[in-house]
C-alpha cells in the first residue's frame, strides 16, 4: 500500500465552502483506480493534510492527472496549489 500525503492551506474564511465543495467530489475521488481510503484533516486556521491510501506507488502516479484536476476544483479556496508527497505504508491499523 502507498500513501499520498498532501499538506495544504486554505484562504481565510473558506473552510465551510471548501468542505461543501469537497463533499460533491466524493464519487470522483473514491472512484480513482486503487483508492482504499481518503482522509482530509484541517484546523480552524485552514492548515491541513489530505491522506490518500492507494494500492501502490504506480497506481498513485497513474492517478496524478486526476489528483491535479481535483485540486484544481479547490483552487479558489487554496492559498496556493499543494504538492503531494508519497510514502510507503508501514502499518495501517484499524
MODELLER restraints for C-alpha pairs under 7 A, 6 or more apart:
rsr = mdl.restraints
at = mdl.atoms
rsr.add(forms.Gaussian(group=physical.xy_distance, feature=features.Distance(at['CA:1:A'], at['CA:53:A']), mean=6.85, stdev=0.5))
rsr.add(forms.Gaussian(group=physical.xy_distance, feature=features.Distance(at['CA:1:A'], at['CA:54:A']), mean=5.97, stdev=0.5))
rsr.add(forms.Gaussian(group=physical.xy_distance, feature=features.Distance(at['CA:1:A'], at['CA:55:A']), mean=4.91, stdev=0.5))
rsr.add(forms.Gaussian(group=physical.xy_distance, feature=features.Distance(at['CA:1:A'], at['CA:56:A']), mean=5.14, stdev=0.5))
rsr.add(forms.Gaussian(group=physical.xy_distance, feature=features.Distance(at['CA:1:A'], at['CA:88:A']), mean=6.47, stdev=0.5))
rsr.add(forms.Gaussian(group=physical.xy_distance, feature=features.Distance(at['CA:1:A'], at['CA:89:A']), mean=5.53, stdev=0.5))
rsr.add(forms.Gaussian(group=physical.xy_distance, feature=features.Distance(at['CA:2:A'], at['CA:53:A']), mean=5.77, stdev=0.5))
rsr.add(forms.Gaussian(group=physical.xy_distance, feature=features.Distance(at['CA:2:A'], at['CA:54:A']), mean=5.33, stdev=0.5))
rsr.add(forms.Gaussian(group=physical.xy_distance, feature=features.Distance(at['CA:2:A'], at['CA:55:A']), mean=6.11, stdev=0.5))
rsr.add(forms.Gaussian(group=physical.xy_distance, feature=features.Distance(at['CA:2:A'], at['CA:56:A']), mean=4.93, stdev=0.5))
rsr.add(forms.Gaussian(group=physical.xy_distance, feature=features.Distance(at['CA:2:A'], at['CA:57:A']), mean=5.60, stdev=0.5))
rsr.add(forms.Gaussian(group=physical.xy_distance, feature=features.Distance(at['CA:2:A'], at['CA:87:A']), mean=5.85, stdev=0.5))
rsr.add(forms.Gaussian(group=physical.xy_distance, feature=features.Distance(at['CA:2:A'], at['CA:88:A']), mean=4.70, stdev=0.5))
rsr.add(forms.Gaussian(group=physical.xy_distance, feature=features.Distance(at['CA:2:A'], at['CA:89:A']), mean=5.24, stdev=0.5))
rsr.add(forms.Gaussian(group=physical.xy_distance, feature=features.Distance(at['CA:3:A'], at['CA:51:A']), mean=6.55, stdev=0.5))
rsr.add(forms.Gaussian(group=physical.xy_distance, feature=features.Distance(at['CA:3:A'], at['CA:52:A']), mean=5.56, stdev=0.5))
rsr.add(forms.Gaussian(group=physical.xy_distance, feature=features.Distance(at['CA:3:A'], at['CA:53:A']), mean=4.58, stdev=0.5))
rsr.add(forms.Gaussian(group=physical.xy_distance, feature=features.Distance(at['CA:3:A'], at['CA:54:A']), mean=6.22, stdev=0.5))
rsr.add(forms.Gaussian(group=physical.xy_distance, feature=features.Distance(at['CA:3:A'], at['CA:86:A']), mean=5.66, stdev=0.5))
rsr.add(forms.Gaussian(group=physical.xy_distance, feature=features.Distance(at['CA:3:A'], at['CA:87:A']), mean=5.13, stdev=0.5))
rsr.add(forms.Gaussian(group=physical.xy_distance, feature=features.Distance(at['CA:3:A'], at['CA:88:A']), mean=6.16, stdev=0.5))
rsr.add(forms.Gaussian(group=physical.xy_distance, feature=features.Distance(at['CA:3:A'], at['CA:89:A']), mean=6.07, stdev=0.5))
rsr.add(forms.Gaussian(group=physical.xy_distance, feature=features.Distance(at['CA:4:A'], at['CA:51:A']), mean=5.82, stdev=0.5))
rsr.add(forms.Gaussian(group=physical.xy_distance, feature=features.Distance(at['CA:4:A'], at['CA:52:A']), mean=5.14, stdev=0.5))
rsr.add(forms.Gaussian(group=physical.xy_distance, feature=features.Distance(at['CA:4:A'], at['CA:53:A']), mean=6.52, stdev=0.5))
rsr.add(forms.Gaussian(group=physical.xy_distance, feature=features.Distance(at['CA:4:A'], at['CA:84:A']), mean=6.18, stdev=0.5))
rsr.add(forms.Gaussian(group=physical.xy_distance, feature=features.Distance(at['CA:4:A'], at['CA:85:A']), mean=5.59, stdev=0.5))
rsr.add(forms.Gaussian(group=physical.xy_distance, feature=features.Distance(at['CA:4:A'], at['CA:86:A']), mean=4.51, stdev=0.5))
rsr.add(forms.Gaussian(group=physical.xy_distance, feature=features.Distance(at['CA:4:A'], at['CA:87:A']), mean=6.46, stdev=0.5))
rsr.add(forms.Gaussian(group=physical.xy_distance, feature=features.Distance(at['CA:5:A'], at['CA:49:A']), mean=6.68, stdev=0.5))
rsr.add(forms.Gaussian(group=physical.xy_distance, feature=features.Distance(at['CA:5:A'], at['CA:50:A']), mean=5.67, stdev=0.5))
rsr.add(forms.Gaussian(group=physical.xy_distance, feature=features.Distance(at['CA:5:A'], at['CA:51:A']), mean=4.62, stdev=0.5))
rsr.add(forms.Gaussian(group=physical.xy_distance, feature=features.Distance(at['CA:5:A'], at['CA:52:A']), mean=6.49, stdev=0.5))
rsr.add(forms.Gaussian(group=physical.xy_distance, feature=features.Distance(at['CA:5:A'], at['CA:84:A']), mean=5.68, stdev=0.5))
rsr.add(forms.Gaussian(group=physical.xy_distance, feature=features.Distance(at['CA:5:A'], at['CA:85:A']), mean=5.22, stdev=0.5))
rsr.add(forms.Gaussian(group=physical.xy_distance, feature=features.Distance(at['CA:5:A'], at['CA:86:A']), mean=6.10, stdev=0.5))
rsr.add(forms.Gaussian(group=physical.xy_distance, feature=features.Distance(at['CA:6:A'], at['CA:49:A']), mean=5.33, stdev=0.5))
rsr.add(forms.Gaussian(group=physical.xy_distance, feature=features.Distance(at['CA:6:A'], at['CA:50:A']), mean=5.07, stdev=0.5))
rsr.add(forms.Gaussian(group=physical.xy_distance, feature=features.Distance(at['CA:6:A'], at['CA:51:A']), mean=6.58, stdev=0.5))
rsr.add(forms.Gaussian(group=physical.xy_distance, feature=features.Distance(at['CA:6:A'], at['CA:82:A']), mean=6.56, stdev=0.5))
rsr.add(forms.Gaussian(group=physical.xy_distance, feature=features.Distance(at['CA:6:A'], at['CA:83:A']), mean=6.10, stdev=0.5))
rsr.add(forms.Gaussian(group=physical.xy_distance, feature=features.Distance(at['CA:6:A'], at['CA:84:A']), mean=4.31, stdev=0.5))
rsr.add(forms.Gaussian(group=physical.xy_distance, feature=features.Distance(at['CA:6:A'], at['CA:85:A']), mean=5.99, stdev=0.5))
rsr.add(forms.Gaussian(group=physical.xy_distance, feature=features.Distance(at['CA:7:A'], at['CA:48:A']), mean=5.77, stdev=0.5))
rsr.add(forms.Gaussian(group=physical.xy_distance, feature=features.Distance(at['CA:7:A'], at['CA:49:A']), mean=4.36, stdev=0.5))
rsr.add(forms.Gaussian(group=physical.xy_distance, feature=features.Distance(at['CA:7:A'], at['CA:50:A']), mean=6.58, stdev=0.5))
rsr.add(forms.Gaussian(group=physical.xy_distance, feature=features.Distance(at['CA:7:A'], at['CA:82:A']), mean=6.40, stdev=0.5))
rsr.add(forms.Gaussian(group=physical.xy_distance, feature=features.Distance(at['CA:8:A'], at['CA:47:A']), mean=5.84, stdev=0.5))
rsr.add(forms.Gaussian(group=physical.xy_distance, feature=features.Distance(at['CA:8:A'], at['CA:48:A']), mean=5.40, stdev=0.5))
rsr.add(forms.Gaussian(group=physical.xy_distance, feature=features.Distance(at['CA:8:A'], at['CA:49:A']), mean=5.92, stdev=0.5))
rsr.add(forms.Gaussian(group=physical.xy_distance, feature=features.Distance(at['CA:8:A'], at['CA:82:A']), mean=5.45, stdev=0.5))
rsr.add(forms.Gaussian(group=physical.xy_distance, feature=features.Distance(at['CA:9:A'], at['CA:46:A']), mean=5.38, stdev=0.5))
rsr.add(forms.Gaussian(group=physical.xy_distance, feature=features.Distance(at['CA:9:A'], at['CA:47:A']), mean=4.42, stdev=0.5))
rsr.add(forms.Gaussian(group=physical.xy_distance, feature=features.Distance(at['CA:9:A'], at['CA:48:A']), mean=6.37, stdev=0.5))
rsr.add(forms.Gaussian(group=physical.xy_distance, feature=features.Distance(at['CA:9:A'], at['CA:78:A']), mean=6.00, stdev=0.5))
rsr.add(forms.Gaussian(group=physical.xy_distance, feature=features.Distance(at['CA:9:A'], at['CA:79:A']), mean=5.81, stdev=0.5))
rsr.add(forms.Gaussian(group=physical.xy_distance, feature=features.Distance(at['CA:10:A'], at['CA:46:A']), mean=4.67, stdev=0.5))
rsr.add(forms.Gaussian(group=physical.xy_distance, feature=features.Distance(at['CA:10:A'], at['CA:47:A']), mean=6.36, stdev=0.5))
rsr.add(forms.Gaussian(group=physical.xy_distance, feature=features.Distance(at['CA:10:A'], at['CA:77:A']), mean=5.62, stdev=0.5))
rsr.add(forms.Gaussian(group=physical.xy_distance, feature=features.Distance(at['CA:10:A'], at['CA:78:A']), mean=4.36, stdev=0.5))
rsr.add(forms.Gaussian(group=physical.xy_distance, feature=features.Distance(at['CA:10:A'], at['CA:79:A']), mean=5.45, stdev=0.5))
rsr.add(forms.Gaussian(group=physical.xy_distance, feature=features.Distance(at['CA:11:A'], at['CA:46:A']), mean=6.85, stdev=0.5))
rsr.add(forms.Gaussian(group=physical.xy_distance, feature=features.Distance(at['CA:11:A'], at['CA:77:A']), mean=5.56, stdev=0.5))
rsr.add(forms.Gaussian(group=physical.xy_distance, feature=features.Distance(at['CA:11:A'], at['CA:78:A']), mean=5.40, stdev=0.5))
rsr.add(forms.Gaussian(group=physical.xy_distance, feature=features.Distance(at['CA:11:A'], at['CA:79:A']), mean=5.13, stdev=0.5))
rsr.add(forms.Gaussian(group=physical.xy_distance, feature=features.Distance(at['CA:12:A'], at['CA:46:A']), mean=6.82, stdev=0.5))
rsr.add(forms.Gaussian(group=physical.xy_distance, feature=features.Distance(at['CA:14:A'], at['CA:77:A']), mean=5.86, stdev=0.5))
rsr.add(forms.Gaussian(group=physical.xy_distance, feature=features.Distance(at['CA:15:A'], at['CA:46:A']), mean=6.51, stdev=0.5))
rsr.add(forms.Gaussian(group=physical.xy_distance, feature=features.Distance(at['CA:18:A'], at['CA:74:A']), mean=6.86, stdev=0.5))
rsr.add(forms.Gaussian(group=physical.xy_distance, feature=features.Distance(at['CA:18:A'], at['CA:77:A']), mean=6.23, stdev=0.5))
rsr.add(forms.Gaussian(group=physical.xy_distance, feature=features.Distance(at['CA:32:A'], at['CA:63:A']), mean=6.88, stdev=0.5))
rsr.add(forms.Gaussian(group=physical.xy_distance, feature=features.Distance(at['CA:33:A'], at['CA:59:A']), mean=6.92, stdev=0.5))
rsr.add(forms.Gaussian(group=physical.xy_distance, feature=features.Distance(at['CA:34:A'], at['CA:54:A']), mean=5.13, stdev=0.5))
rsr.add(forms.Gaussian(group=physical.xy_distance, feature=features.Distance(at['CA:34:A'], at['CA:55:A']), mean=4.77, stdev=0.5))
rsr.add(forms.Gaussian(group=physical.xy_distance, feature=features.Distance(at['CA:34:A'], at['CA:59:A']), mean=6.24, stdev=0.5))
rsr.add(forms.Gaussian(group=physical.xy_distance, feature=features.Distance(at['CA:35:A'], at['CA:53:A']), mean=6.21, stdev=0.5))
rsr.add(forms.Gaussian(group=physical.xy_distance, feature=features.Distance(at['CA:35:A'], at['CA:54:A']), mean=4.50, stdev=0.5))
rsr.add(forms.Gaussian(group=physical.xy_distance, feature=features.Distance(at['CA:35:A'], at['CA:55:A']), mean=6.53, stdev=0.5))
rsr.add(forms.Gaussian(group=physical.xy_distance, feature=features.Distance(at['CA:36:A'], at['CA:53:A']), mean=5.38, stdev=0.5))
rsr.add(forms.Gaussian(group=physical.xy_distance, feature=features.Distance(at['CA:36:A'], at['CA:54:A']), mean=5.32, stdev=0.5))
rsr.add(forms.Gaussian(group=physical.xy_distance, feature=features.Distance(at['CA:37:A'], at['CA:52:A']), mean=5.71, stdev=0.5))
rsr.add(forms.Gaussian(group=physical.xy_distance, feature=features.Distance(at['CA:37:A'], at['CA:53:A']), mean=5.03, stdev=0.5))
rsr.add(forms.Gaussian(group=physical.xy_distance, feature=features.Distance(at['CA:38:A'], at['CA:51:A']), mean=5.90, stdev=0.5))
rsr.add(forms.Gaussian(group=physical.xy_distance, feature=features.Distance(at['CA:38:A'], at['CA:52:A']), mean=4.53, stdev=0.5))
rsr.add(forms.Gaussian(group=physical.xy_distance, feature=features.Distance(at['CA:38:A'], at['CA:53:A']), mean=6.46, stdev=0.5))
rsr.add(forms.Gaussian(group=physical.xy_distance, feature=features.Distance(at['CA:39:A'], at['CA:50:A']), mean=5.69, stdev=0.5))
rsr.add(forms.Gaussian(group=physical.xy_distance, feature=features.Distance(at['CA:39:A'], at['CA:51:A']), mean=5.09, stdev=0.5))
rsr.add(forms.Gaussian(group=physical.xy_distance, feature=features.Distance(at['CA:39:A'], at['CA:52:A']), mean=6.33, stdev=0.5))
rsr.add(forms.Gaussian(group=physical.xy_distance, feature=features.Distance(at['CA:40:A'], at['CA:49:A']), mean=5.89, stdev=0.5))
rsr.add(forms.Gaussian(group=physical.xy_distance, feature=features.Distance(at['CA:40:A'], at['CA:50:A']), mean=4.46, stdev=0.5))
rsr.add(forms.Gaussian(group=physical.xy_distance, feature=features.Distance(at['CA:40:A'], at['CA:51:A']), mean=6.39, stdev=0.5))
rsr.add(forms.Gaussian(group=physical.xy_distance, feature=features.Distance(at['CA:41:A'], at['CA:48:A']), mean=5.30, stdev=0.5))
rsr.add(forms.Gaussian(group=physical.xy_distance, feature=features.Distance(at['CA:41:A'], at['CA:49:A']), mean=5.42, stdev=0.5))
rsr.add(forms.Gaussian(group=physical.xy_distance, feature=features.Distance(at['CA:41:A'], at['CA:50:A']), mean=6.47, stdev=0.5))
rsr.add(forms.Gaussian(group=physical.xy_distance, feature=features.Distance(at['CA:42:A'], at['CA:48:A']), mean=4.03, stdev=0.5))
rsr.add(forms.Gaussian(group=physical.xy_distance, feature=features.Distance(at['CA:42:A'], at['CA:49:A']), mean=6.61, stdev=0.5))
rsr.add(forms.Gaussian(group=physical.xy_distance, feature=features.Distance(at['CA:54:A'], at['CA:60:A']), mean=6.42, stdev=0.5))
rsr.add(forms.Gaussian(group=physical.xy_distance, feature=features.Distance(at['CA:75:A'], at['CA:81:A']), mean=6.80, stdev=0.5))
